[in-house]
Amino acid sequence: MAALPRDIPDVYLAPVVLAVDARISELSGLDVEALAFQVALASDQPESTRSLRESGLITAIQHHVDCHGWTLQWDARGIRLSHDEHSLVLGVPPTFAEYLSGVSRKAGAARPSKG
C-alpha cells in the first residue's frame, strides 16, 4: 500500500527527485576533468580525499536544487535521497565513480604501461 504524504517534504518528493535526476543527467554528459571543474565551482572545497570529493559532488548535484527537506548522500548504488524513514536511490554514471576514485583520464593516459 502506498504511503500518503504526511508533511510538505513528502509532497515535494517527486519534484525533488526529478530535479536531482535532471542534474545528474546534466553532469553525466561531462568528462572527468569537466566534472571536476563543475564540482570545484559548486563546492569551493579541495578534492584531496575521497570524502571531500563525495561531499563536493553531492554539493554540485544539489546546486540550484531546492531539496525541501530531503537530504542527499552516497549509497553503494548511487545517490540516496532521504527524509525521515523514507528513502530512494538514483543511479549515477560511471564518470562519477571515476571522479570519486581520484584518477583523471589525463593522468591515467600519461602513465607508462607496465610490462
C-alpha positions as CSV (number, residue, x, y, z in Angstrom):
1,M,0.0,0.0,0.0
2,A,1.3,3.4,-0.9
3,A,2.0,5.8,1.9
4,L,0.2,9.1,1.9
5,P,2.2,12.3,2.3
6,R,2.5,13.4,5.9
7,D,4.1,16.8,5.5
8,I,5.5,19.3,3.0
9,P,8.8,17.4,2.3
10,D,6.7,14.3,1.4
11,V,4.6,16.4,-1.0
12,Y,7.8,17.6,-2.7
13,L,9.3,14.2,-3.3
14,A,8.5,13.9,-7.0
15,P,9.7,17.5,-7.9
16,V,12.9,17.0,-5.9
17,V,13.6,13.6,-7.5
18,L,13.0,15.0,-10.9
19,A,15.3,18.0,-10.3
20,V,18.1,15.8,-8.8
21,D,17.8,13.3,-11.7
22,A,18.0,16.1,-14.2
23,R,21.1,17.5,-12.6
24,I,22.7,14.0,-12.5
25,S,21.8,13.7,-16.2
26,E,23.4,17.1,-16.9
27,L,26.6,16.3,-15.1
28,S,26.8,12.8,-16.6
29,G,27.4,14.4,-20.0
30,L,30.8,15.7,-18.8
31,D,34.1,14.0,-18.9
32,V,36.0,13.6,-15.6
33,E,38.0,16.9,-16.0
34,A,34.9,18.9,-16.8
35,L,33.0,17.2,-13.9
36,A,35.9,18.1,-11.5
37,F,35.7,21.7,-12.7
38,Q,31.9,21.8,-12.1
39,V,32.3,20.3,-8.6
40,A,35.0,22.8,-7.8
41,L,32.7,25.7,-8.9
42,A,29.8,24.4,-6.9
43,S,31.5,23.3,-3.7
44,D,34.5,25.6,-3.4
45,Q,36.5,23.0,-1.5
46,P,39.5,20.9,-2.2
47,E,39.2,17.4,-3.6
48,S,42.2,15.9,-1.8
49,T,40.4,12.9,-0.3
50,R,37.6,10.7,-1.5
51,S,35.4,12.0,1.3
52,L,35.9,15.6,0.1
53,R,35.2,14.5,-3.5
54,E,32.0,12.8,-2.4
55,S,30.9,15.9,-0.4
56,G,31.7,18.2,-3.3
57,L,29.9,16.1,-5.9
58,I,26.8,16.0,-3.7
59,T,27.0,19.8,-3.4
60,A,27.3,20.0,-7.2
61,I,24.3,17.8,-7.7
62,Q,22.2,19.9,-5.3
63,H,23.4,23.1,-6.8
64,H,20.3,25.2,-7.6
65,V,18.0,22.4,-6.5
66,D,15.6,23.2,-3.6
67,C,15.5,19.8,-1.8
68,H,12.6,20.8,0.5
69,G,14.0,18.8,3.5
70,W,15.2,15.8,1.5
71,T,18.9,15.0,2.1
72,L,21.4,13.5,-0.4
73,Q,24.1,11.1,0.5
74,W,26.2,8.5,-1.2
75,D,25.0,4.9,-1.4
76,A,26.7,1.8,-2.8
77,R,24.2,2.0,-5.7
78,G,24.2,5.8,-6.3
79,I,22.7,8.9,-4.6
80,R,20.3,8.2,-1.8
81,L,17.6,10.8,-1.1
82,S,16.2,10.5,2.4
83,H,13.5,12.2,4.6
84,D,12.6,10.6,7.9
85,E,12.2,6.9,7.3
86,H,11.6,7.3,3.5
87,S,14.5,7.0,1.1
88,L,15.2,6.1,-2.5
89,V,18.4,5.7,-4.6
90,L,19.1,7.2,-8.0
91,G,21.8,5.6,-10.1
92,V,24.8,7.6,-11.2
93,P,27.0,7.4,-14.4
94,P,30.4,5.8,-14.5
95,T,32.2,9.2,-14.7
96,F,31.0,9.8,-11.1
97,A,32.9,6.7,-9.9
98,E,35.9,7.7,-11.9
99,Y,35.9,11.2,-10.4
100,L,35.5,9.8,-6.9
101,S,38.4,7.4,-7.3
102,G,40.6,10.5,-7.9
103,V,42.1,9.2,-11.2
104,S,41.6,11.6,-14.0
105,R,41.7,10.5,-17.6
106,K,44.6,12.8,-18.4
107,A,46.7,11.4,-15.5
108,G,45.8,7.9,-16.5
109,A,46.8,8.4,-20.1
110,A,50.2,9.8,-19.0
111,R,51.1,6.7,-17.1
112,P,53.6,4.3,-18.7
113,S,52.3,0.8,-19.2
114,K,53.8,-1.9,-17.0
115,G,55.4,-4.9,-18.5
